[in-house]
Amino acid sequence: MELFSHILFYSLVLTLGITMLLSLLHDEVMNVVWIVYDSVTHSLSFFKDQLSR
């Protein structure tokens, strides 16, 4: 039972740390996500145009 509470505590701390890191990096991450998403949709529409011909 002791071990379980330790694991629970550490996973909670880890989750909090990751959440804080993500909130700090949120703006940059979102910018990267949007750039990737934009390029992916662009290439997908390009492939659709190529296929429809």
Backbone bond lengths (Angstrom), bond angles and torsions (degrees), N, CA, C in turn:
res aa  C-N    CA-C-N  psi(-1)  N-CA   C-N-CA  omega(-1)  CA-C   N-CA-C  phi
1 M - - - 1.472 - - 1.537 110.12 -
2 E 1.317 115.41 -37.63 1.465 121.00 178.81 1.529 111.05 -60.53
3 L 1.341 115.01 -45.96 1.462 121.56 180.00 1.526 110.53 -61.06
4 F 1.339 115.55 -42.25 1.463 120.48 -178.62 1.525 111.38 -60.85
5 S 1.336 116.64 -43.63 1.471 120.15 179.96 1.527 110.68 -66.16
6 H 1.334 116.67 -34.96 1.470 120.51 176.04 1.523 110.79 -63.41
7 I 1.339 116.25 -46.18 1.468 121.52 179.52 1.525 109.93 -61.13
8 L 1.330 116.07 -43.82 1.459 121.63 179.52 1.528 110.40 -60.38
9 F 1.340 115.55 -46.23 1.459 121.29 -179.72 1.525 111.39 -61.14
10 Y 1.339 116.05 -46.98 1.466 119.81 -178.04 1.522 112.27 -66.50
11 S 1.342 116.37 -38.70 1.465 118.75 178.50 1.528 110.21 -66.17
12 L 1.333 116.36 -35.91 1.463 121.06 177.68 1.526 110.47 -64.67
13 V 1.343 116.62 -46.07 1.463 121.93 178.57 1.524 110.39 -61.67
14 L 1.343 115.58 -43.41 1.457 121.15 179.88 1.528 110.22 -61.75
15 T 1.338 116.24 -45.17 1.463 120.93 179.37 1.526 110.67 -61.04
16 L 1.332 116.27 -43.76 1.465 120.78 178.38 1.520 111.33 -62.01
17 G 1.339 116.12 -44.05 1.458 120.44 179.68 1.512 111.86 -61.56
18 I 1.336 115.52 -45.34 1.466 120.47 179.55 1.523 110.24 -63.23
19 T 1.334 116.21 -41.85 1.464 120.35 179.56 1.524 111.10 -61.82
20 M 1.338 116.30 -43.24 1.467 120.22 178.72 1.523 111.22 -64.20
21 L 1.340 116.05 -43.00 1.465 120.47 177.55 1.517 110.76 -60.41
22 L 1.337 115.77 -44.46 1.461 120.11 -179.08 1.518 110.99 -64.17
23 S 1.334 116.89 -40.79 1.467 119.44 179.97 1.528 110.77 -66.45
24 L 1.337 116.71 -33.17 1.467 120.18 176.19 1.520 111.14 -68.74
25 L 1.344 114.91 -41.63 1.462 120.07 -175.87 1.523 112.16 -90.21
26 H 1.336 116.36 1.78 1.467 121.86 -169.31 1.516 113.46 -51.81
27 D 1.338 116.58 -47.72 1.469 120.25 -176.83 1.523 111.52 -61.81
28 E 1.339 115.99 -47.87 1.459 119.64 -179.64 1.521 111.12 -64.47
29 V 1.338 115.72 -42.20 1.470 120.60 179.81 1.522 110.17 -61.01
30 M 1.340 116.39 -45.16 1.462 119.68 -179.36 1.526 111.02 -63.47
31 N 1.331 116.99 -39.45 1.468 120.05 176.88 1.514 111.11 -59.57
32 V 1.336 116.33 -47.02 1.465 121.08 179.77 1.525 110.35 -62.48
33 V 1.339 115.76 -44.20 1.470 120.70 179.79 1.518 110.30 -59.34
34 W 1.336 116.75 -44.45 1.463 119.78 -179.94 1.514 111.95 -65.04
35 I 1.334 117.32 -40.39 1.470 121.00 178.71 1.523 110.13 -62.48
36 V 1.342 116.39 -47.09 1.466 121.00 179.45 1.525 110.35 -61.96
37 Y 1.346 115.92 -46.88 1.465 121.10 -179.45 1.524 110.91 -59.46
38 D 1.322 115.70 -43.74 1.461 121.66 -179.81 1.523 111.08 -61.58
39 S 1.338 116.65 -47.45 1.468 119.99 -179.07 1.523 111.17 -66.29
40 V 1.341 116.95 -37.68 1.470 120.83 179.25 1.519 110.55 -64.56
41 T 1.331 117.45 -47.54 1.465 120.28 179.84 1.522 110.52 -64.16
42 H 1.330 116.26 -36.84 1.461 121.31 178.71 1.524 110.69 -62.12
43 S 1.339 116.17 -49.10 1.469 119.68 -179.40 1.523 111.14 -67.37
44 L 1.345 117.35 -33.63 1.467 120.51 178.14 1.519 110.72 -64.58
45 S 1.327 117.07 -45.10 1.464 120.11 179.15 1.527 110.33 -65.89
46 F 1.334 116.67 -34.48 1.462 121.41 176.79 1.529 110.35 -62.30
47 F 1.352 115.77 -45.41 1.462 119.92 178.92 1.526 111.27 -64.54
48 K 1.326 116.83 -37.93 1.468 120.49 177.94 1.523 110.19 -62.19
49 D 1.329 116.63 -42.50 1.468 120.95 177.54 1.522 110.50 -61.25
50 Q 1.335 116.62 -42.32 1.462 121.00 -179.84 1.527 110.95 -64.60
51 L 1.331 116.18 -40.17 1.466 120.87 -177.35 1.523 111.95 -72.01
52 S 1.328 116.28 -35.97 1.470 119.47 -175.21 1.528 112.34 -71.54
53 R 1.340 117.21 -15.87 1.467 119.94 179.77 1.520 111.54 -76.57
